[in-house]
């Protein structure tokens, strides 16, 4: 999901959605949110694209729980063909990455990148007095909160509404970026959201966030990538399962009169953290 422009709260929104790509049992739906503004040239309203989001769904057989075939579609207009090709490229890239993760060559490349990422982290652990003062460990950027899911938050299927989970994840991600950067961040996009398992009414939900990495090539608009992971926790069963993962991108915009704050580089200290960083960097690229 990409925010194209700030959305005004006092102007109506128009949401348009369509299936843009279909596979054997999966489909991709694109939503566009537009908001009208007054055109100063001819004094008439015009629609501006405010937000674009792509959703991937997988069809499941209600009896067996296995994948079920979906009806094919055929793009006709030039715009439909462009959207189809873009979705087809994303699907092929996902398949390619899954294959590379299983190959020996792919594993070797990842191992080398992990070693490179962990060099600075080892200095923080072993020689903290000599560590880079413009860097910070991932574990030192973490925040978390907890809640009990209530009946008013359920959807038509009796589960907790996905939009509610996204809102709570966004609020925590915003707070994490705020505490990290030292000033209120600007939201840019939702990079990816995974719904791994349903969340039920009464579930004890824990949300944990961290700054996964920063992109500092453009110091005027540094990018802050935040990860939020939701866990359904059952203390009586001594179990905790990941229900959702969320990835958000924020930036910092300083007014000309303000002193520009320097955003720090974020460093992993464990192999598991480094793998998460690499996975998101590859997804971004």
C-alpha positions as CSV (number, residue, x, y, z in Angstrom):
1,X,0.0,0.0,0.0
2,X,1.5,3.3,-1.1
3,X,0.2,6.7,0.1
4,X,0.4,9.1,-3.0
5,X,-0.7,12.2,-1.2
6,X,-2.0,13.3,2.2
7,X,-5.7,12.4,2.7
8,X,-8.0,15.2,4.0
9,X,-10.5,14.2,6.7
10,X,-13.1,16.7,5.5
11,X,-13.4,15.5,1.9
12,X,-15.2,12.4,0.6
13,X,-13.1,9.5,-0.6
14,X,-13.9,7.2,-3.6
15,X,-12.6,3.6,-3.5
16,X,-12.4,1.5,-6.7
17,X,-11.3,-2.1,-6.7
18,X,-10.8,-4.8,-9.4
19,X,-9.2,-8.2,-9.9
20,X,-6.0,-7.5,-11.8
21,X,-4.4,-10.9,-11.9
22,X,-5.5,-14.6,-11.5
23,X,-3.4,-17.7,-11.0
24,X,-4.5,-21.3,-10.5
25,X,-5.8,-20.7,-7.0
26,X,-4.7,-17.2,-6.1
27,X,-5.7,-13.8,-7.3
28,X,-4.6,-10.2,-6.8
29,X,-6.9,-7.3,-6.3
30,X,-5.9,-3.6,-6.6
31,X,-7.7,-0.9,-4.8
32,X,-7.3,2.8,-5.6
33,X,-8.5,5.6,-3.3
34,X,-9.2,9.0,-4.9
35,X,-10.1,12.3,-3.3
36,X,-11.5,15.2,-5.2
37,X,-10.1,18.7,-5.0
38,X,-11.2,22.0,-6.5
39,X,-9.4,22.7,-9.8
40,X,-8.4,26.4,-9.7
41,X,-8.0,26.6,-13.5
42,X,-11.6,25.9,-14.4
43,X,-13.2,26.0,-10.9
44,X,-14.4,22.4,-11.2
45,X,-13.6,19.4,-9.0
46,X,-11.0,16.8,-10.1
47,X,-10.1,13.5,-8.6
48,X,-6.5,12.9,-7.4
49,X,-5.1,9.4,-6.6
50,X,-4.4,9.3,-2.9
51,X,-3.6,5.7,-2.2
52,X,-2.9,2.4,-4.0
53,X,-3.0,-1.0,-2.4
54,X,-2.6,-4.6,-3.7
55,X,-4.1,-7.5,-2.0
56,X,-3.3,-11.2,-2.6
57,X,-6.0,-13.8,-1.8
58,X,-5.8,-17.6,-2.0
59,X,-8.9,-19.7,-2.6
60,X,-9.4,-22.6,-0.2
61,X,-11.8,-25.5,-0.4
62,X,-14.2,-25.2,2.6
63,X,-14.3,-29.0,3.1
64,X,-10.6,-30.0,2.6
65,X,-8.9,-26.8,3.4
66,X,-6.7,-27.3,0.3
67,X,-6.2,-24.8,-2.5
68,X,-9.2,-24.5,-4.9
69,X,-9.1,-23.3,-8.5
70,X,-10.5,-19.9,-9.4
71,X,-12.1,-18.6,-12.6
72,X,-9.6,-17.2,-15.1
73,X,-9.9,-13.6,-16.4
74,X,-8.7,-12.0,-19.6
75,X,-7.3,-8.5,-19.7
76,X,-8.7,-6.5,-22.6
77,X,-7.8,-2.8,-22.4
78,X,-4.2,-1.5,-22.4
79,X,-4.4,-0.5,-18.7
80,X,-5.7,-3.9,-17.8
81,X,-2.8,-5.5,-19.6
82,X,-0.3,-3.3,-17.9
83,X,-1.8,-4.2,-14.4
84,X,-1.8,-7.9,-15.4
85,X,1.9,-7.8,-16.4
86,X,2.9,-5.9,-13.2
87,X,1.1,-8.5,-11.1
88,X,2.6,-11.4,-13.1
89,X,6.1,-10.0,-12.5
90,X,5.5,-9.8,-8.7
91,X,4.2,-13.4,-8.7
92,X,7.2,-14.7,-10.7
93,X,9.6,-12.8,-8.3
94,X,8.0,-14.4,-5.3
95,X,8.4,-17.8,-6.8
96,X,12.0,-17.1,-7.8
97,X,12.9,-16.0,-4.3
98,X,11.3,-19.2,-2.8
99,X,13.5,-21.3,-5.2
100,X,16.6,-19.3,-4.4
101,X,16.1,-19.8,-0.7
102,X,16.2,-23.6,-1.3
103,X,19.3,-23.6,-3.5
104,X,22.9,-23.9,-2.2
105,X,24.0,-20.8,-4.2
106,X,21.3,-18.7,-2.7
107,X,22.2,-19.9,0.8
108,X,25.9,-19.1,0.3
109,X,25.0,-15.5,-0.9
110,X,22.8,-15.0,2.1
111,X,25.5,-16.3,4.5
112,X,28.0,-13.8,3.2
113,X,25.5,-10.9,3.5
114,X,24.7,-12.1,7.1
115,X,28.4,-12.0,8.0
116,X,28.7,-8.5,6.6
117,X,25.7,-7.2,8.6
118,X,26.9,-8.7,11.9
119,X,30.4,-7.1,11.8
120,X,29.2,-3.9,13.4
121,X,26.9,-5.7,15.8
122,X,29.8,-7.7,17.2
123,X,31.7,-4.5,17.9
124,X,28.7,-3.2,19.9
125,X,28.7,-6.5,21.9
126,X,32.4,-7.0,22.4
127,X,33.8,-3.4,22.2
128,X,30.9,-1.1,23.0
129,X,33.2,1.9,23.8
130,X,34.5,1.7,20.2
131,X,31.2,1.3,18.5
132,X,29.9,3.7,15.9
133,X,27.9,6.5,17.7
134,X,25.8,7.0,14.6
135,X,24.5,3.4,14.9
136,X,22.1,1.6,17.3
137,X,21.2,-2.0,17.9
138,X,17.9,-3.3,16.6
139,X,17.0,-4.6,20.1
140,X,17.4,-1.1,21.5
141,X,14.6,0.3,19.2
142,X,11.9,-2.2,20.3
143,X,8.5,-1.3,21.7
144,X,5.5,-3.5,22.5
145,X,1.9,-3.5,23.8
146,X,-0.8,-6.0,24.6
147,X,-4.5,-6.2,24.4
148,X,-7.5,-8.6,24.9
149,X,-9.5,-8.8,21.7
150,X,-13.2,-7.7,22.3
151,X,-16.4,-8.7,20.5
152,X,-16.9,-5.2,19.0
153,X,-13.8,-5.7,17.0
154,X,-15.0,-8.8,15.2
155,X,-15.9,-9.1,11.5
156,X,-18.9,-10.9,9.8
157,X,-17.1,-14.2,10.3
158,X,-16.8,-13.8,14.0
159,X,-13.0,-13.2,13.8
160,X,-11.1,-10.1,14.8
161,X,-11.3,-7.6,11.9
162,X,-8.1,-7.3,9.9
163,X,-8.4,-3.6,9.7
164,X,-8.4,-3.3,13.5
165,X,-5.2,-5.3,13.7
166,X,-3.6,-3.1,11.0
167,X,-4.6,0.1,12.9
168,X,-3.1,-1.2,16.1
169,X,0.0,-2.2,14.3
170,X,0.3,1.1,12.6
171,X,-0.1,3.0,15.9
172,X,2.7,1.0,17.4
173,X,4.9,1.4,14.3
174,X,4.3,5.2,14.3
175,X,5.3,5.4,18.0
176,X,8.4,3.3,17.4
177,X,9.5,5.6,14.6
178,X,8.7,8.6,16.7
179,X,10.8,7.5,19.7
180,X,13.6,6.5,17.3
181,X,13.8,9.6,15.2
182,X,13.1,12.2,17.9
183,X,10.3,13.9,16.0
184,X,6.9,12.9,14.5
185,X,7.5,10.8,11.4
186,X,5.7,11.0,8.1
187,X,4.0,7.8,6.9
188,X,5.0,6.7,3.4
189,X,3.7,3.1,2.8
190,X,2.7,-0.2,4.1
191,X,5.2,-2.5,2.5
192,X,3.7,-5.9,3.3
193,X,1.1,-7.5,5.6
194,X,0.8,-11.2,6.3
195,X,-2.3,-12.8,7.9
196,X,-0.8,-16.1,9.0
197,X,-3.6,-17.3,11.3
198,X,-7.0,-15.9,12.5
199,X,-7.4,-13.9,15.7
200,X,-10.4,-14.7,17.8
201,X,-12.5,-12.8,20.3
202,X,-10.9,-13.1,23.8
203,X,-7.4,-13.8,22.4
204,X,-4.5,-12.2,24.3
205,X,-2.7,-10.4,21.5
206,X,0.9,-9.0,21.9
207,X,2.3,-6.6,19.4
208,X,6.1,-6.2,19.2
209,X,7.9,-3.7,17.0
210,X,11.4,-2.6,16.1
211,X,13.3,-0.5,13.6
212,X,14.5,-3.2,11.1
213,X,16.8,-1.0,9.0
214,X,17.1,2.6,7.8
215,X,18.0,4.0,4.3
216,X,20.2,7.0,4.6
217,X,21.2,7.7,1.0
218,X,19.0,10.8,0.9
219,X,19.6,12.6,4.2
220,X,16.9,15.1,3.4
221,X,14.4,12.2,3.3
222,X,15.8,9.2,5.2
223,X,13.6,6.0,5.2
224,X,12.8,4.2,8.4
225,X,11.6,0.6,8.0
226,X,9.5,-0.7,10.9
227,X,8.5,-4.3,11.6
228,X,5.5,-5.2,13.8
229,X,4.8,-8.8,14.7
230,X,1.5,-9.9,16.3
231,X,1.5,-12.9,18.6
232,X,-1.6,-14.8,19.9
233,X,-0.5,-15.8,23.4
234,X,-2.1,-18.4,25.6
235,X,-0.4,-18.5,29.0
236,X,-2.5,-21.4,30.2
237,X,-1.2,-23.5,27.4
238,X,2.3,-22.0,27.4
239,X,2.0,-21.2,23.7
240,X,2.6,-18.1,21.6
241,X,1.9,-18.1,17.8
242,X,2.6,-15.4,15.2
243,X,-0.7,-14.3,13.7
244,X,0.4,-11.3,11.6
245,X,3.5,-9.5,10.4
246,X,3.4,-5.8,9.3
247,X,6.0,-3.7,7.6
248,X,5.8,0.1,7.4
249,X,8.0,2.8,5.9
250,X,8.3,6.3,7.4
251,X,10.4,9.3,6.8
252,X,11.4,12.5,8.6
253,X,10.6,16.0,7.2
254,X,12.1,18.9,9.0
255,X,10.8,22.5,8.6
256,X,13.4,25.0,7.3
257,X,13.5,26.7,10.7
258,X,14.1,23.4,12.5
259,X,17.4,21.7,13.2
260,X,17.7,18.6,11.1
261,X,17.9,15.5,13.3
262,X,20.3,12.8,12.1
263,X,18.7,9.4,11.7
264,X,20.9,6.6,13.0
265,X,21.9,3.4,11.2
266,X,20.4,0.3,12.8
267,X,22.5,-2.8,13.4
268,X,21.5,-6.5,13.9
269,X,23.3,-8.6,16.5
270,X,21.9,-12.0,15.8
271,X,21.7,-14.2,12.7
272,X,17.9,-14.3,13.0
273,X,17.8,-10.4,13.0
274,X,20.2,-10.3,10.0
275,X,18.0,-12.7,8.0
276,X,14.9,-10.6,8.7
277,X,16.8,-7.5,7.5
278,X,18.0,-9.2,4.3
279,X,14.5,-10.5,3.6
280,X,13.0,-7.1,3.8
281,X,15.8,-5.4,1.8
282,X,15.3,-7.9,-1.0
283,X,11.5,-7.4,-0.9
284,X,12.1,-3.6,-1.1
285,X,14.3,-4.0,-4.2
